[in-house]
Amino acid sequence: MGRTLVILGAVLVAVGLCWPWLQKLPFGRLPGDIFIRREGFQFFFPITTCILISIVITLIFWFFRK
């Protein structure tokens, strides 16, 4: 459990340091992401981005399990 927390912390630090470059990726602006803008109201649901990230994380865990 401790090793997992250390790895997770290191990944979060790495993502935080790379955030200026990661913001330029098209995640959150993919076709299929729902964005509704009305006067005084905004709703954003990145469904396609969530599915893509889920597939990538599943493949990573599957690869390390083998």
N, C-alpha and C positions, 0 to 999 in steps of 0.2 A: 504494500500500500504506500509506503514512504517513497519508494523508487518511482511509482506512478505519479505521485504528487510533484516530485522534483522534475520529472520529465514534462509534466503538464505546465509547471511554472516556467520552465525554460522555453517551451513553445510559445507561451503567452508573451514572454519578454521579447522573443525573436519577432513575433508578429507586431508587437508594439514598436519595435525599432524600425521595422520595414513598412510601417503604416503609410508613410507618404507615397511610396511606390505602389503599395497594394490598392490604394484608392483609385489609381488610374486604370485598374482592371475593370472589365465590364460587369462584374458581379453587382447585382441590384438593378441593372438596366438591361436585362436580357428579355427577349421576346417571351411573353407569357407572364411576366411580373405585372402585378396589378397595381396601378397608380391612379387614384381618383383625386382630382383637385377641384374644389368648389370654393365659392367665396366664404372665407372664414373656416375652411375645413380641408384637411388633407388626409388621405388614407393610402398607405403603401403596404402591400403584402408581396414580398419577393418569392412567390411560389416556385418558379423555375429555378431560381438561385438556390433555394432550400433543397430542392430535389437533386440538383447537381452536386452540391456540397455533401449531401447524404450519400450519394453514390461514391464520391471520391473517398470519404471517410470509411465507408464499408469496404472498399477495395484495399485501402491501407491496412485496416484491421485484418482482413482476410489474408493479405500477403504476409503479415507478421505472424499470423497464427500457423501458417504452413511451415 
